Amino acid sequence: MANKIVQVNTTMGEGWKVTAQVREHTLIIDQPSATNEGANPLETFLFSLAGCISAIAKMVAKDQKIHLRQFDVSVKGELNPAGLNGKQSDDPVGFKTIDIMASVDADLDEQQKKAFLDAVCHRCPVHDNLLNPTLVTHAVN
């Protein structure tokens, strides 16, 4: 299968507001201490993980012929804010841990639900990017 390119371009607005036009959707990232017009970057990051897992759950359920009545995901990340505030820390700047809890409403026992969630996480690109190093480059244009 051919590689797919996914691209997002952002624009810095007033205060801390950052917007992106993605297809017909306007996405907003902001800070609660500013105009609070959107989730902050860390919340958006965790939402991306939960959203990807939820979308992949529908795909896996279809492939495995599972009637998925409901699939809710809670994602919690823990970080030491010292690094993002420019302070010295032995902790990573990003999340130290990320916990995913999924509530699966389907005719599956607990072991089958766990196997289902494992299959979902294994196919989720956002989850994979967290587990495996991805080459990230940056430049000024």
VOBA-929825 format. One record per atom (N, C-alpha, C): residue number from 1; atom name; x, y, z. Coordinates in pm, whole numbers, plus 50000, padded with zeros to 5 digits. Example, Ala and Ser with C-alpha at 12.3 -4.5 7.8 and 13.67 -1.06 7.14 Angstrom:
<sites>
<site k="1" a="N" u="51319" v="49431" w="50780"/>
<site k="1" a="CA" u="51230" v="49550" w="50780"/>
<site k="1" a="C" u="51320" v="49670" w="50780"/>
<site k="2" a="N" u="51285" v="49775" w="50708"/>
<site k="2" a="CA" u="51367" v="49894" w="50714"/>
<site k="2" a="C" u="51290" v="50003" w="50787"/>
</sites>
This chain:
<sites>
<site k="1" a="N" u="50084" v="49883" w="50000"/>
<site k="1" a="CA" u="50000" v="50000" w="50000"/>
<site k="1" a="C" u="50089" v="50124" w="50000"/>
<site k="2" a="N" u="50051" v="50226" w="49927"/>
<site k="2" a="CA" u="50129" v="50349" w="49917"/>
<site k="2" a="C" u="50120" v="50429" w="50047"/>
<site k="3" a="N" u="50227" v="50501" w="50077"/>
<site k="3" a="CA" u="50228" v="50589" w="50194"/>
<site k="3" a="C" u="50127" v="50700" w="50177"/>
<site k="4" a="N" u="50071" v="50743" w="50287"/>
<site k="4" a="CA" u="49975" v="50854" w="50290"/>
<site k="4" a="C" u="50039" v="50971" w="50363"/>
<site k="5" a="N" u="50027" v="51089" w="50309"/>
<site k="5" a="CA" u="50079" v="51210" w="50375"/>
<site k="5" a="C" u="49964" v="51277" w="50449"/>
<site k="6" a="N" u="49986" v="51308" w="50575"/>
<site k="6" a="CA" u="49890" v="51384" w="50656"/>
<site k="6" a="C" u="49961" v="51512" w="50696"/>
<site k="7" a="N" u="49897" v="51626" w="50671"/>
<site k="7" a="CA" u="49961" v="51755" w="50698"/>
<site k="7" a="C" u="49863" v="51849" w="50765"/>
<site k="8" a="N" u="49913" v="51924" w="50861"/>
<site k="8" a="CA" u="49836" v="52027" w="50929"/>
<site k="8" a="C" u="49921" v="52153" w="50931"/>
<site k="9" a="N" u="49862" v="52267" w="50897"/>
<site k="9" a="CA" u="49929" v="52397" w="50904"/>
<site k="9" a="C" u="49856" v="52483" w="51006"/>
<site k="10" a="N" u="49931" v="52544" w="51095"/>
<site k="10" a="CA" u="49870" v="52624" w="51201"/>
<site k="10" a="C" u="49902" v="52771" w="51185"/>
<site k="11" a="N" u="49820" v="52854" w="51249"/>
<site k="11" a="CA" u="49839" v="52998" w="51251"/>
<site k="11" a="C" u="49828" v="53047" w="51395"/>
<site k="12" a="N" u="49927" v="53125" w="51440"/>
<site k="12" a="CA" u="49922" v="53183" w="51574"/>
<site k="12" a="C" u="49828" v="53303" w="51571"/>
<site k="13" a="N" u="49734" v="53304" w="51664"/>
<site k="13" a="CA" u="49639" v="53414" w="51672"/>
<site k="13" a="C" u="49667" v="53502" w="51792"/>
<site k="14" a="N" u="49562" v="53569" w="51841"/>
<site k="14" a="CA" u="49574" v="53656" w="51959"/>
<site k="14" a="C" u="49606" v="53572" w="52082"/>
<site k="15" a="N" u="49686" v="53627" w="52170"/>
<site k="15" a="CA" u="49719" v="53559" w="52295"/>
<site k="15" a="C" u="49786" v="53425" w="52268"/>
<site k="16" a="N" u="49727" v="53319" w="52319"/>
<site k="16" a="CA" u="49782" v="53184" w="52307"/>
<site k="16" a="C" u="49708" v="53100" w="52203"/>
<site k="17" a="N" u="49612" v="53159" w="52134"/>
<site k="17" a="CA" u="49526" v="53085" w="52041"/>
<site k="17" a="C" u="49602" v="53044" w="51914"/>
<site k="18" a="N" u="49589" v="52918" w="51879"/>
<site k="18" a="CA" u="49646" v="52863" w="51756"/>
<site k="18" a="C" u="49532" v="52794" w="51681"/>
<site k="19" a="N" u="49519" v="52823" w="51552"/>
<site k="19" a="CA" u="49413" v="52760" w="51472"/>
<site k="19" a="C" u="49473" v="52682" w="51356"/>
<site k="20" a="N" u="49396" v="52587" w="51309"/>
<site k="20" a="CA" u="49432" v="52510" w="51190"/>
<site k="20" a="C" u="49304" v="52482" w="51113"/>
<site k="21" a="N" u="49312" v="52492" w="50983"/>
<site k="21" a="CA" u="49200" v="52452" w="50897"/>
<site k="21" a="C" u="49234" v="52313" w="50846"/>
<site k="22" a="N" u="49157" v="52215" w="50888"/>
<site k="22" a="CA" u="49177" v="52076" w="50847"/>
<site k="22" a="C" u="49052" v="52033" w="50772"/>
<site k="23" a="N" u="49066" v="52016" w="50641"/>
<site k="23" a="CA" u="48953" v="51994" w="50553"/>
<site k="23" a="C" u="48850" v="52104" w="50581"/>
<site k="24" a="N" u="48727" v="52070" w="50618"/>
<site k="24" a="CA" u="48626" v="52174" w="50643"/>
<site k="24" a="C" u="48613" v="52207" w="50792"/>
<site k="25" a="N" u="48712" v="52166" w="50872"/>
<site k="25" a="CA" u="48706" v="52187" w="51016"/>
<site k="25" a="C" u="48810" v="52290" w="51061"/>
<site k="26" a="N" u="48768" v="52380" w="51148"/>
<site k="26" a="CA" u="48862" v="52471" w="51211"/>
<site k="26" a="C" u="48893" v="52417" w="51350"/>
<site k="27" a="N" u="49020" v="52387" w="51374"/>
<site k="27" a="CA" u="49062" v="52337" w="51504"/>
<site k="27" a="C" u="49126" v="52452" w="51581"/>
<site k="28" a="N" u="49102" v="52456" w="51710"/>
<site k="28" a="CA" u="49156" v="52563" w="51795"/>
<site k="28" a="C" u="49226" v="52501" w="51915"/>
<site k="29" a="N" u="49346" v="52548" w="51939"/>
<site k="29" a="CA" u="49419" v="52516" w="52061"/>
<site k="29" a="C" u="49437" v="52648" w="52135"/>
<site k="30" a="N" u="49413" v="52645" w="52264"/>
<site k="30" a="CA" u="49424" v="52767" w="52344"/>
<site k="30" a="C" u="49462" v="52726" w="52486"/>
<site k="31" a="N" u="49474" v="52822" w="52570"/>
<site k="31" a="CA" u="49508" v="52798" w="52710"/>
<site k="31" a="C" u="49392" v="52844" w="52798"/>
<site k="32" a="N" u="49362" v="52772" w="52905"/>
<site k="32" a="CA" u="49255" v="52814" w="52995"/>
<site k="32" a="C" u="49282" v="52950" w="53058"/>
<site k="33" a="N" u="49409" v="52984" w="53075"/>
<site k="33" a="CA" u="49444" v="53113" w="53135"/>
<site k="33" a="C" u="49437" v="53228" w="53034"/>
<site k="34" a="N" u="49415" v="53195" w="52906"/>
<site k="34" a="CA" u="49404" v="53298" w="52802"/>
<site k="34" a="C" u="49256" v="53312" w="52765"/>
<site k="35" a="N" u="49221" v="53298" w="52637"/>
<site k="35" a="CA" u="49081" v="53313" w="52597"/>
<site k="35" a="C" u="49002" v="53183" w="52610"/>
<site k="36" a="N" u="49070" v="53071" w="52634"/>
<site k="36" a="CA" u="49004" v="52943" w="52661"/>
<site k="36" a="C" u="48906" v="52903" w="52551"/>
<site k="37" a="N" u="48944" v="52926" w="52425"/>
<site k="37" a="CA" u="48857" v="52892" w="52313"/>
<site k="37" a="C" u="48874" v="52749" w="52265"/>
<site k="38" a="N" u="48969" v="52677" w="52322"/>
<site k="38" a="CA" u="48991" v="52539" w="52282"/>
<site k="38" a="C" u="49072" v="52468" w="52388"/>
<site k="39" a="N" u="49089" v="52338" w="52368"/>
<site k="39" a="CA" u="49171" v="52259" w="52458"/>
<site k="39" a="C" u="49317" v="52301" w="52443"/>
<site k="40" a="N" u="49398" v="52275" w="52545"/>
<site k="40" a="CA" u="49540" v="52309" w="52534"/>
<site k="40" a="C" u="49612" v="52199" w="52454"/>
<site k="41" a="N" u="49737" v="52219" w="52416"/>
<site k="41" a="CA" u="49805" v="52120" w="52333"/>
<site k="41" a="C" u="49814" v="51981" w="52396"/>
<site k="42" a="N" u="49836" v="51974" w="52525"/>
<site k="42" a="CA" u="49846" v="51844" w="52591"/>
<site k="42" a="C" u="49713" v="51771" w="52591"/>
<site k="43" a="N" u="49605" v="51844" w="52617"/>
<site k="43" a="CA" u="49471" v="51783" w="52612"/>
<site k="43" a="C" u="49439" v="51738" w="52470"/>
<site k="44" a="N" u="49477" v="51819" w="52372"/>
<site k="44" a="CA" u="49453" v="51785" w="52232"/>
<site k="44" a="C" u="49531" v="51659" w="52193"/>
<site k="45" a="N" u="49654" v="51648" w="52241"/>
<site k="45" a="CA" u="49737" v="51531" w="52217"/>
<site k="45" a="C" u="49670" v="51405" w="52270"/>
<site k="46" a="N" u="49623" v="51411" w="52395"/>
<site k="46" a="CA" u="49555" v="51295" w="52455"/>
<site k="46" a="C" u="49423" v="51265" w="52384"/>
<site k="47" a="N" u="49354" v="51370" w="52342"/>
<site k="47" a="CA" u="49229" v="51351" w="52265"/>
<site k="47" a="C" u="49258" v="51281" w="52133"/>
<site k="48" a="N" u="49369" v="51317" w="52068"/>
<site k="48" a="CA" u="49407" v="51251" w="51943"/>
<site k="48" a="C" u="49428" v="51102" w="51965"/>
<site k="49" a="N" u="49492" v="51067" w="52074"/>
<site k="49" a="CA" u="49513" v="50926" w="52105"/>
<site k="49" a="C" u="49381" v="50855" w="52128"/>
<site k="50" a="N" u="49295" v="50914" w="52211"/>
<site k="50" a="CA" u="49165" v="50852" w="52240"/>
<site k="50" a="C" u="49078" v="50845" w="52115"/>
<site k="51" a="N" u="49080" v="50950" w="52034"/>
<site k="51" a="CA" u="49001" v="50952" w="51912"/>
<site k="51" a="C" u="49047" v="50847" w="51813"/>
<site k="52" a="N" u="49177" v="50831" w="51799"/>
<site k="52" a="CA" u="49231" v="50731" w="51707"/>
<site k="52" a="C" u="49195" v="50590" w="51756"/>
<site k="53" a="N" u="49210" v="50565" w="51884"/>
<site k="53" a="CA" u="49175" v="50434" w="51940"/>
<site k="53" a="C" u="49027" v="50406" w="51916"/>
<site k="54" a="N" u="48942" v="50506" w="51934"/>
<site k="54" a="CA" u="48798" v="50486" w="51913"/>
<site k="54" a="C" u="48767" v="50454" w="51767"/>
<site k="55" a="N" u="48830" v="50525" w="51674"/>
<site k="55" a="CA" u="48806" v="50500" w="51532"/>
<site k="55" a="C" u="48856" v="50361" w="51493"/>
<site k="56" a="N" u="48973" v="50323" w="51542"/>
<site k="56" a="CA" u="49027" v="50192" w="51510"/>
<site k="56" a="C" u="48941" v="50082" w="51573"/>
<site k="57" a="N" u="48881" v="50109" w="51689"/>
<site k="57" a="CA" u="48793" v="50010" w="51753"/>
<site k="57" a="C" u="48677" v="49975" w="51660"/>
<site k="58" a="N" u="48621" v="50074" w="51593"/>
<site k="58" a="CA" u="48512" v="50046" w="51497"/>
<site k="58" a="C" u="48563" v="49959" w="51383"/>
<site k="59" a="N" u="48684" v="49987" w="51335"/>
<site k="59" a="CA" u="48741" v="49908" w="51226"/>
<site k="59" a="C" u="48766" v="49763" w="51269"/>
<site k="60" a="N" u="48825" v="49745" w="51386"/>
<site k="60" a="CA" u="48855" v="49611" w="51436"/>
<site k="60" a="C" u="48725" v="49535" w="51463"/>
<site k="61" a="N" u="48627" v="49603" w="51521"/>
<site k="61" a="CA" u="48498" v="49537" w="51547"/>
<site k="61" a="C" u="48435" v="49489" w="51416"/>
<site k="62" a="N" u="48442" v="49572" w="51315"/>
<site k="62" a="CA" u="48386" v="49532" w="51184"/>
<site k="62" a="C" u="48462" v="49412" w="51129"/>
<site k="63" a="N" u="48596" v="49416" w="51134"/>
<site k="63" a="CA" u="48678" v="49306" w="51084"/>
<site k="63" a="C" u="48652" v="49177" w="51160"/>
<site k="64" a="N" u="48632" v="49187" w="51291"/>
<site k="64" a="CA" u="48611" v="49069" w="51375"/>
<site k="64" a="C" u="48464" v="49033" w="51391"/>
<site k="65" a="N" u="48378" v="49106" w="51320"/>
<site k="65" a="CA" u="48233" v="49084" w="51326"/>
<site k="65" a="C" u="48180" v="49089" w="51470"/>
<site k="66" a="N" u="48224" v="49192" w="51542"/>
<site k="66" a="CA" u="48180" v="49216" w="51679"/>
<site k="66" a="C" u="48081" v="49331" w="51676"/>
<site k="67" a="N" u="47964" v="49311" w="51737"/>
<site k="67" a="CA" u="47867" v="49420" w="51748"/>
<site k="67" a="C" u="47910" v="49507" w="51867"/>
<site k="68" a="N" u="47970" v="49620" w="51836"/>
<site k="68" a="CA" u="48020" v="49711" w="51937"/>
<site k="68" a="C" u="47911" v="49814" w="51966"/>
<site k="69" a="N" u="47844" v="49796" w="52080"/>
<site k="69" a="CA" u="47734" v="49887" w="52115"/>
<site k="69" a="C" u="47787" v="50023" w="52161"/>
<site k="70" a="N" u="47895" v="50021" w="52236"/>
<site k="70" a="CA" u="47954" v="50145" w="52288"/>
<site k="70" a="C" u="48101" v="50121" w="52314"/>
<site k="71" a="N" u="48180" v="50224" w="52294"/>
<site k="71" a="CA" u="48324" v="50216" w="52319"/>
<site k="71" a="C" u="48368" v="50354" w="52367"/>
<site k="72" a="N" u="48396" v="50366" w="52495"/>
<site k="72" a="CA" u="48437" v="50493" w="52553"/>
<site k="72" a="C" u="48580" v="50482" w="52603"/>
<site k="73" a="N" u="48657" v="50585" w="52581"/>
<site k="73" a="CA" u="48799" v="50583" w="52618"/>
<site k="73" a="C" u="48829" v="50700" w="52711"/>
<site k="74" a="N" u="48903" v="50670" w="52816"/>
<site k="74" a="CA" u="48955" v="50772" w="52906"/>
<site k="74" a="C" u="49108" v="50763" w="52899"/>
<site k="75" a="N" u="49171" v="50875" w="52873"/>
<site k="75" a="CA" u="49317" v="50880" w="52865"/>
<site k="75" a="C" u="49367" v="50981" w="52968"/>
<site k="76" a="N" u="49464" v="50938" w="53047"/>
<site k="76" a="CA" u="49519" v="51025" w="53151"/>
<site k="76" a="C" u="49671" v="51025" w="53136"/>
<site k="77" a="N" u="49728" v="51144" w="53129"/>
<site k="77" a="CA" u="49873" v="51156" w="53120"/>
<site k="77" a="C" u="49928" v="51228" w="53241"/>
<site k="78" a="N" u="50047" v="51187" w="53283"/>
<site k="78" a="CA" u="50114" v="51253" w="53395"/>
<site k="78" a="C" u="50245" v="51312" w="53345"/>
<site k="79" a="N" u="50268" v="51439" w="53376"/>
<site k="79" a="CA" u="50394" v="51501" w="53341"/>
<site k="79" a="C" u="50440" v="51596" w="53449"/>
<site k="80" a="N" u="50569" v="51619" w="53451"/>
<site k="80" a="CA" u="50628" v="51717" w="53538"/>
<site k="80" a="C" u="50639" v="51845" w="53454"/>
<site k="81" a="N" u="50569" v="51953" w="53490"/>
<site k="81" a="CA" u="50569" v="52074" w="53407"/>
<site k="81" a="C" u="50700" v="52155" w="53413"/>
<site k="82" a="N" u="50798" v="52109" w="53489"/>
<site k="82" a="CA" u="50923" v="52185" w="53501"/>
<site k="82" a="C" u="50986" v="52211" w="53364"/>
<site k="83" a="N" u="51000" v="52108" w="53284"/>
<site k="83" a="CA" u="51066" v="52123" w="53154"/>
<site k="83" a="C" u="50996" v="52220" w="53062"/>
<site k="84" a="N" u="50864" v="52213" w="53052"/>
<site k="84" a="CA" u="50793" v="52305" w="52963"/>
<site k="84" a="C" u="50795" v="52447" w="53017"/>
<site k="85" a="N" u="50821" v="52461" w="53145"/>
<site k="85" a="CA" u="50836" v="52595" w="53204"/>
<site k="85" a="C" u="50981" v="52643" w="53204"/>
<site k="86" a="N" u="51070" v="52569" w="53135"/>
<site k="86" a="CA" u="51208" v="52612" w="53122"/>
<site k="86" a="C" u="51294" v="52584" w="53243"/>
<site k="87" a="N" u="51247" v="52498" w="53332"/>
<site k="87" a="CA" u="51323" v="52466" w="53452"/>
<site k="87" a="C" u="51392" v="52331" w="53435"/>
<site k="88" a="N" u="51502" v="52314" w="53503"/>
<site k="88" a="CA" u="51580" v="52190" w="53498"/>
<site k="88" a="C" u="51503" v="52077" w="53564"/>
<site k="89" a="N" u="51506" v="51958" w="53503"/>
<site k="89" a="CA" u="51441" v="51842" w="53560"/>
<site k="89" a="C" u="51502" v="51716" w="53499"/>
<site k="90" a="N" u="51507" v="51610" w="53577"/>
<site k="90" a="CA" u="51552" v="51482" w="53525"/>
<site k="90" a="C" u="51439" v="51410" w="53451"/>
<site k="91" a="N" u="51317" v="51461" w="53467"/>
<site k="91" a="CA" u="51202" v="51401" w="53399"/>
<site k="91" a="C" u="51197" v="51446" w="53253"/>
<site k="92" a="N" u="51130" v="51369" w="53169"/>
<site k="92" a="CA" u="51112" v="51414" w="53031"/>
<site k="92" a="C" u="51025" v="51539" w="53028"/>
<site k="93" a="N" u="51036" v="51617" w="52921"/>
<site k="93" a="CA" u="50952" v="51735" w="52906"/>
<site k="93" a="C" u="50807" v="51691" w="52882"/>
<site k="94" a="N" u="50792" v="51581" w="52810"/>
<site k="94" a="CA" u="50659" v="51530" w="52780"/>
<site k="94" a="C" u="50604" v="51442" w="52891"/>
<site k="95" a="N" u="50500" v="51368" w="52857"/>
<site k="95" a="CA" u="50435" v="51282" w="52955"/>
<site k="95" a="C" u="50529" v="51173" w="53005"/>
<site k="96" a="N" u="50526" v="51150" w="53137"/>
<site k="96" a="CA" u="50601" v="51040" w="53197"/>
<site k="96" a="C" u="50525" v="50909" w="53179"/>
<site k="97" a="N" u="50393" v="50917" w="53192"/>
<site k="97" a="CA" u="50307" v="50800" w="53173"/>
<site k="97" a="C" u="50179" v="50845" w="53105"/>
<site k="98" a="N" u="50122" v="50754" w="53030"/>
<site k="98" a="CA" u="49989" v="50774" w="52971"/>
<site k="98" a="C" u="49911" v="50647" w="52997"/>
<site k="99" a="N" u="49796" v="50659" w="53060"/>
<site k="99" a="CA" u="49710" v="50545" w="53090"/>
<site k="99" a="C" u="49584" v="50553" w="53006"/>
<site k="100" a="N" u="49551" v="50442" w="52943"/>
<site k="100" a="CA" u="49431" v="50431" w="52859"/>
<site k="100" a="C" u="49336" v="50333" w="52926"/>
<site k="101" a="N" u="49213" v="50377" w="52950"/>
<site k="101" a="CA" u="49108" v="50290" w="53002"/>
<site k="101" a="C" u="48994" v="50292" w="52902"/>
<site k="102" a="N" u="48955" v="50174" w="52858"/>
<site k="102" a="CA" u="48846" v="50164" w="52761"/>
<site k="102" a="C" u="48730" v="50088" w="52823"/>
<site k="103" a="N" u="48612" v="50138" w="52800"/>
<site k="103" a="CA" u="48489" v="50072" w="52840"/>
<site k="103" a="C" u="48429" v="50013" w="52713"/>
<site k="104" a="N" u="48422" v="49882" w="52707"/>
<site k="104" a="CA" u="48379" v="49811" w="52587"/>
<site k="104" a="C" u="48243" v="49747" w="52614"/>
<site k="105" a="N" u="48141" v="49793" w="52542"/>
<site k="105" a="CA" u="48008" v="49734" w="52553"/>
<site k="105" a="C" u="47986" v="49647" w="52429"/>
<site k="106" a="N" u="48012" v="49518" w="52447"/>
<site k="106" a="CA" u="47995" v="49419" w="52340"/>
<site k="106" a="C" u="47977" v="49283" w="52406"/>
<site k="107" a="N" u="47930" v="49188" w="52330"/>
<site k="107" a="CA" u="47910" v="49054" w="52385"/>
<site k="107" a="C" u="48043" v="48979" w="52388"/>
<site k="108" a="N" u="48130" v="49025" w="52478"/>
<site k="108" a="CA" u="48263" v="48968" w="52496"/>
<site k="108" a="C" u="48288" v="48952" w="52645"/>
<site k="109" a="N" u="48361" v="48845" w="52683"/>
<site k="109" a="CA" u="48399" v="48835" w="52823"/>
<site k="109" a="C" u="48521" v="48925" w="52847"/>
<site k="110" a="N" u="48566" v="48934" w="52971"/>
<site k="110" a="CA" u="48674" v="49027" w="53005"/>
<site k="110" a="C" u="48803" v="48996" w="52928"/>
<site k="111" a="N" u="48835" v="48868" w="52912"/>
<site k="111" a="CA" u="48956" v="48830" w="52839"/>
<site k="111" a="C" u="48942" v="48869" w="52691"/>
<site k="112" a="N" u="48827" v="48852" w="52633"/>
<site k="112" a="CA" u="48804" v="48890" w="52494"/>
<site k="112" a="C" u="48807" v="49042" w="52477"/>
<site k="113" a="N" u="48756" v="49114" w="52575"/>
<site k="113" a="CA" u="48763" v="49261" w="52570"/>
<site k="113" a="C" u="48908" v="49308" w="52574"/>
<site k="114" a="N" u="48990" v="49245" w="52657"/>
<site k="114" a="CA" u="49131" v="49281" w="52665"/>
<site k="114" a="C" u="49200" v="49251" w="52532"/>
<site k="115" a="N" u="49172" v="49135" w="52474"/>
<site k="115" a="CA" u="49232" v="49099" w="52345"/>
<site k="115" a="C" u="49186" v="49196" w="52236"/>
<site k="116" a="N" u="49060" v="49237" w="52242"/>
<site k="116" a="CA" u="49007" v="49334" w="52147"/>
<site k="116" a="C" u="49081" v="49467" w="52160"/>
<site k="117" a="N" u="49097" v="49516" w="52284"/>
<site k="117" a="CA" u="49166" v="49642" w="52305"/>
<site k="117" a="C" u="49313" v="49631" w="52262"/>
<site k="118" a="N" u="49376" v="49518" w="52288"/>
<site k="118" a="CA" u="49515" v="49498" w="52243"/>
<site k="118" a="C" u="49523" v="49508" w="52091"/>
<site k="119" a="N" u="49429" v="49445" w="52020"/>
<site k="119" a="CA" u="49427" v="49451" w="51873"/>
<site k="119" a="C" u="49406" v="49594" w="51825"/>
<site k="120" a="N" u="49317" v="49665" w="51892"/>
<site k="120" a="CA" u="49289" v="49805" w="51857"/>
<site k="120" a="C" u="49416" v="49889" w="51875"/>
<site k="121" a="N" u="49479" v="49881" w="51990"/>
<site k="121" a="CA" u="49598" v="49962" w="52018"/>
<site k="121" a="C" u="49712" v="49926" w="51922"/>
<site k="122" a="N" u="49722" v="49799" w="51886"/>
<site k="122" a="CA" u="49826" v="49755" w="51793"/>
<site k="122" a="C" u="49809" v="49818" w="51655"/>
<site k="123" a="N" u="49685" v="49847" w="51615"/>
<site k="123" a="CA" u="49658" v="49906" w="51482"/>
<site k="123" a="C" u="49648" v="50057" w="51483"/>
<site k="124" a="N" u="49653" v="50119" w="51599"/>
<site k="124" a="CA" u="49633" v="50265" w="51610"/>
<site k="124" a="C" u="49764" v="50339" w="51580"/>
<site k="125" a="N" u="49768" v="50421" w="51474"/>
<site k="125" a="CA" u="49891" v="50493" w="51441"/>
<site k="125" a="C" u="49938" v="50588" w="51550"/>
<site k="126" a="N" u="49848" v="50654" w="51619"/>
<site k="126" a="CA" u="49890" v="50748" w="51725"/>
<site k="126" a="C" u="49953" v="50669" w="51840"/>
<site k="127" a="N" u="49892" v="50559" w="51877"/>
<site k="127" a="CA" u="49946" v="50472" w="51982"/>
<site k="127" a="C" u="50085" v="50422" w="51940"/>
<site k="128" a="N" u="50099" v="50382" w="51815"/>
<site k="128" a="CA" u="50227" v="50333" w="51764"/>
<site k="128" a="C" u="50334" v="50441" w="51771"/>
<site k="129" a="N" u="50298" v="50566" w="51737"/>
<site k="129" a="CA" u="50394" v="50676" w="51744"/>
<site k="129" a="C" u="50443" v="50700" w="51886"/>
<site k="130" a="N" u="50363" v="50668" w="51984"/>
<site k="130" a="CA" u="50406" v="50683" w="52123"/>
<site k="130" a="C" u="50498" v="50571" w="52167"/>
<site k="131" a="N" u="50478" v="50452" w="52112"/>
<site k="131" a="CA" u="50558" v="50337" w="52152"/>
<site k="131" a="C" u="50689" v="50325" w="52077"/>
<site k="132" a="N" u="50691" v="50372" w="51954"/>
<site k="132" a="CA" u="50808" v="50356" w="51868"/>
<site k="132" a="C" u="50860" v="50491" w="51823"/>
<site k="133" a="N" u="50991" v="50510" w="51831"/>
<site k="133" a="CA" u="51049" v="50638" w="51790"/>
<site k="133" a="C" u="51013" v="50672" w="51644"/>
<site k="134" a="N" u="50973" v="50793" w="51622"/>
<site k="134" a="CA" u="50942" v="50844" w="51489"/>
<site k="134" a="C" u="51037" v="50959" w="51461"/>
<site k="135" a="N" u="51097" v="50959" w="51343"/>
<site k="135" a="CA" u="51186" v="51067" w="51305"/>
<site k="135" a="C" u="51106" v="51196" w="51296"/>
<site k="136" a="N" u="51142" v="51293" w="51376"/>
<site k="136" a="CA" u="51078" v="51425" w="51374"/>
<site k="136" a="C" u="51187" v="51526" w="51341"/>
<site k="137" a="N" u="51166" v="51603" w="51237"/>
<site k="137" a="CA" u="51262" v="51706" w="51199"/>
<site k="137" a="C" u="51199" v="51843" w="51220"/>
<site k="138" a="N" u="51280" v="51945" w="51231"/>
<site k="138" a="CA" u="51228" v="52082" w="51239"/>
<site k="138" a="C" u="51323" v="52175" w="51166"/>
<site k="139" a="N" u="51268" v="52279" w="51107"/>
<site k="139" a="CA" u="51346" v="52376" w="51030"/>
<site k="139" a="C" u="51272" v="52509" w="51028"/>
<site k="140" a="N" u="51341" v="52613" w="50992"/>
<site k="140" a="CA" u="51283" v="52746" w="50976"/>
<site k="140" a="C" u="51276" v="52774" w="50827"/>
<site k="141" a="N" u="51160" v="52826" w="50780"/>
<site k="141" a="CA" u="51151" v="52861" w="50638"/>
<site k="141" a="C" u="51140" v="53009" w="50619"/>
</sites>
